[in-house]
Structures are given as structure tokens and as C-alpha cells.
Amino acid sequence: MDSLNRFSSRVDNYVKYRPDYPDKVPAFLNLKGMLTAESIIADIGSGTGISTEMFLKNGNTVFAVEPNTEMRSAAEKLLGGFENFKSITGTAENTTLQNNSIDLIVSGQAFHWFNKEKSKAEFKRILKPGGTVVLMWNDRRTNSTQFLRSYEDFIKMFAVDYLEVNHKNIDEKIFNDFFGWENYEKESFDNYQYFDLEGLKGRILSSSYMPAEEHKDFNFMMSVLKKIFNRFQENGKVTIEYDTKIYYGKLN
């Protein structure tokens, strides 16, 4: 499936059911000297604006670079009220931004889709001298609870190409190649979502690797999800746990 368009039919569920990033992230970046309220940010692969909004609320000017029309339009609808929000049609490999114009590049839940060599060259072009790159993922825990173990098994049972496109495929070698050998650091924060059954369905359908409603397995998939929910819900909710992981550094 074309990586630029695979989320086009998932936008509504993406907006409603994908996790935010913890408030601790901008505070941590500020503490490390990578972020101030005056920092000009490029959010690359900004999608529906989840990570963009976090930095807009911090007072930053954010260039939200997103190639997918449907996702970019959703971000414009949600964030258009921020004067410091700049929506850009572009890719990680061709952002269309000016040379040496960006203090901080952020990519949330997107770097695994990029051409690493071309995006690195583009990032170096648009960063100001001394600028920093921050790569972020909400990394869903898969075995910390019995529910999450069953949820992971469920995804593997029904997903179309989960193992091929999973961001967990990004390893230390890729980070070393991108930032330069041991030229980056990492940090992790706890993050949680709490879902009733409808919310859990929406979370599943926000993922491009899960069957959509027209798929022959859809009804069966939903019946299995309902059984898992009923087995593990407490007071009508289940908890999805994440490690919000950030990898940050300057590019050699």
C-alpha cells in the first residue's frame, strides 16, 4: 500500500482515537535546551496535528509538513485557530521550507515511513546551525498486562501488513546511520489511553494495517474484539499503555 495515502480513509478515527503525547515532552526538551517558546519548529509527517498542537500550545511557530491531503485538511480544521500554525504540503524528502530556517525538527509517529538518506539531507538543509532533530513514537506496550498480550495477538491475527510496517522495526543501526554513530540520546515517558468498546474499535480502525469495514474479515474481527474487551474491561474500560519514546540529537 502507498505509504503516502494509506491513512486517507482512517482520518476520522485517527483524530478521535490516537494518543496525544505527554506534557512532559516539551518540558523535557526545554530542560535540555532544545526548545524555547521562540523556537521555530518543523513537524515532519505531521498528520492530523497531534504533535503539532503540543508545540503550538507551547507558543511555537510550527510548520506542519504533511503530504496526505485528508490528514493535512483535518489538521487545518482542528488547528486553524492558531496564528502560529503553518500548514505545508510537502514530504520529509522535500519539505519546501527555506534553507537554515528551522530550530527544531520534530517527527511524531512518522519517521519509519521516510526515506532515511534523502530525509537526512533535507533536514540538514532546513535546520539552522546547531538545530536539533527529535523523533517520537507512542510505543504501545504489548506484554505488560494480560489484556495487552491478548490485544497484540488480536492485531497479529487480523492485520494485513503489521509486521512489515511496524515502527518497532526501527533499530539502533538506523538511528546511528541517521544521527551519526552514538550521536543521539533517548528518553521515555509513560502514556495511557482508556477506552470503552466503541473507543477500542475506533483505535483499531485508526491503524492502516487493520481491515476496514469493506474487508471480508471485518465483522468477525469486531466480534473477536468485543470478546476481548468483555473479558478484560473494568468498569466499562480497558487501558492501553504506551512508552512515549523520543530520540534526539544533531545531525552529523
C-alpha positions in Angstrom: 0.0 0.0 0.0 1.2 3.5 -0.9 2.6 5.0 2.4 1.5 8.5 1.4 -2.2 7.5 1.1 -2.7 4.5 3.3 -4.2 6.7 6.1 -6.6 8.6 3.8 -9.7 6.6 4.9 -8.6 6.5 8.6 -8.6 10.2 9.4 -11.8 10.4 11.5 -10.7 7.6 13.7 -7.1 8.9 13.8 -8.3 12.2 15.1 -10.6 10.7 17.7 -8.6 7.8 19.0 -4.9 8.2 18.5 -3.0 9.1 21.7 -1.6 12.5 22.5 2.0 13.0 23.6 2.6 13.6 27.3 3.0 17.2 28.5 6.4 16.1 29.9 7.8 16.1 26.3 8.1 19.8 25.7 9.1 20.4 29.3 11.9 17.8 28.8 13.1 19.4 25.6 13.1 22.8 27.3 15.1 21.4 30.1 17.7 20.0 27.7 18.0 23.4 25.9 16.4 22.2 22.7 13.2 24.1 22.9 12.1 27.6 23.9 8.8 29.4 23.2 10.6 31.2 20.4 11.8 28.1 18.6 10.7 27.7 15.0 9.6 24.1 14.6 9.1 21.9 11.5 6.8 18.9 12.3 7.6 16.5 9.5 4.8 14.0 8.7 2.5 16.0 11.0 -0.6 14.0 10.0 -3.7 15.3 11.8 -1.6 17.6 14.0 -1.3 15.6 17.3 2.3 16.6 17.8 1.9 20.0 16.1 -0.8 21.0 18.7 1.5 20.3 21.6 4.1 22.8 20.3 1.5 25.3 19.2 0.3 25.4 22.8 3.9 26.0 23.9 3.8 29.2 21.9 6.0 28.0 19.0 5.6 28.7 15.3 5.1 25.3 13.7 5.4 24.4 10.1 3.3 21.2 9.8 4.6 19.4 6.8 2.2 16.6 5.6 1.8 15.0 2.1 -1.5 13.4 2.7 -4.4 15.7 1.7 -7.0 14.2 4.0 -4.8 14.3 7.1 -3.5 17.7 6.4 -7.0 19.0 5.9 -8.0 17.6 9.3 -5.1 19.4 10.9 -6.1 22.7 9.2 -9.6 22.3 10.5 -8.5 21.5 14.1 -5.6 23.9 14.4 -6.5 26.8 12.0 -7.3 29.0 15.0 -3.6 29.2 16.0 -1.9 32.1 14.3 1.4 30.4 14.6 0.2 27.3 12.7 1.6 26.9 9.2 0.3 24.1 7.1 2.7 22.9 4.4 2.1 20.4 1.5 5.4 18.5 1.5 7.3 15.4 2.4 10.3 14.5 4.6 12.4 14.3 1.5 11.1 17.6 0.0 9.6 19.9 2.7 9.6 23.1 0.5 10.9 25.0 3.6 13.7 27.6 3.3 17.4 26.8 3.9 18.6 27.2 7.5 15.1 28.3 8.8 14.2 25.8 11.5 15.4 25.5 15.1 13.9 22.1 15.9 12.6 19.3 13.6 10.1 17.0 15.2 8.6 13.8 13.7 5.9 12.0 15.6 4.9 8.5 14.6 6.2 9.1 11.1 10.0 8.6 10.7 9.6 4.9 9.9 7.9 5.9 6.6 10.7 8.2 5.5 13.5 7.6 3.0 16.2 7.9 5.6 19.1 9.1 3.4 17.0 11.7 1.5 15.2 13.0 4.6 18.5 13.4 6.4 19.8 15.6 3.6 16.6 17.6 3.6 16.7 18.0 7.4 20.3 19.3 7.3 19.3 21.8 4.6 16.4 23.4 6.5 18.0 23.3 10.0 19.7 26.3 11.4 23.3 25.7 12.6 23.1 23.9 15.9 19.5 22.8 15.3 18.1 19.5 16.7 16.0 16.6 15.4 13.5 14.9 17.7 11.9 11.6 16.6 9.0 10.4 18.7 6.7 7.4 19.0 3.9 6.4 21.2 5.2 2.8 21.5 2.3 0.5 22.6 3.3 -2.0 25.2 2.5 -5.5 24.1 3.0 -7.7 27.2 2.7 -5.6 30.4 -0.8 -6.8 31.1 -2.9 -9.8 30.1 -5.2 -7.5 28.1 -2.3 -6.1 26.1 -1.0 -9.5 25.4 -4.4 -10.6 24.0 -4.7 -7.3 22.1 -1.3 -7.8 20.4 -2.3 -11.4 19.5 -5.6 -10.0 18.1 -3.7 -7.5 15.9 -1.3 -10.1 14.6 -4.3 -12.4 13.8 -6.2 -9.8 11.7 -3.6 -7.3 10.4 -2.7 -7.0 6.8 0.9 -5.9 7.0 1.5 -5.1 10.6 4.9 -6.8 10.9 6.2 -5.2 7.8 5.3 -1.6 8.7 5.6 -1.7 12.5 7.7 1.2 13.8 9.4 -1.3 16.1 11.4 -2.3 13.1 13.5 0.9 13.5 16.6 -0.2 15.4 19.8 1.2 16.8 21.6 0.8 13.4 19.1 3.0 11.7 19.4 5.7 14.4 23.2 5.5 14.2 23.1 5.9 10.5 20.7 8.8 10.7 22.2 10.8 13.5 25.8 9.6 13.3 27.3 6.8 15.4 26.2 7.3 19.1 25.4 10.9 18.2 21.9 10.8 19.7 20.2 10.3 23.1 16.9 8.8 24.1 14.2 9.3 26.7 10.9 7.6 27.6 7.7 8.7 29.3 4.6 6.8 30.4 1.4 7.4 28.5 -2.1 5.9 28.7 -5.4 5.7 26.9 -8.7 4.5 28.5 -11.3 3.1 26.1 -14.9 1.8 26.2 -15.8 -0.7 23.5 -16.6 2.0 20.8 -13.3 3.7 21.6 -11.3 0.5 21.3 -13.0 -0.2 17.9 -12.0 3.3 16.8 -8.4 2.8 17.9 -8.2 -0.4 15.9 -9.6 1.3 12.8 -7.2 4.2 13.0 -4.4 1.8 12.1 -3.7 1.4 8.4 -2.8 -2.2 8.7 -6.1 -3.3 10.2 -9.0 -4.4 7.9 -11.5 -1.7 7.1 -15.3 -2.1 7.1 -15.4 -3.4 3.5 -13.0 -6.2 4.3 -14.3 -9.8 4.3 -13.0 -10.4 7.8 -14.3 -7.1 9.4 -17.4 -8.5 11.1 -15.5 -11.5 12.5 -12.7 -9.2 13.7 -15.2 -6.9 15.5 -16.8 -9.9 17.2 -13.4 -11.1 18.5 -12.5 -7.6 19.7 -15.8 -7.4 21.6 -15.0 -10.7 23.3 -11.5 -9.5 24.3 -13.0 -6.3 25.6 -15.7 -8.0 27.7 -13.1 -10.4 29.1 -10.7 -7.6 30.3 -12.8 -4.5 30.9 -13.0 -3.0 34.3 -15.9 -0.6 34.9 -16.5 -0.5 31.2 -13.0 0.5 30.2 -9.7 -1.1 29.1 -6.3 0.6 29.3 -3.7 0.8 26.5 -0.3 1.6 27.9 2.5 3.3 25.9 6.1 4.2 26.3 6.4 7.6 24.6 9.9 7.3 23.2 12.0 10.2 21.9 15.3 10.0 20.1 17.1 13.3 19.8 20.4 14.8 18.6 22.1 16.9 16.0 22.9 15.6 12.5 26.5 14.9 11.5 
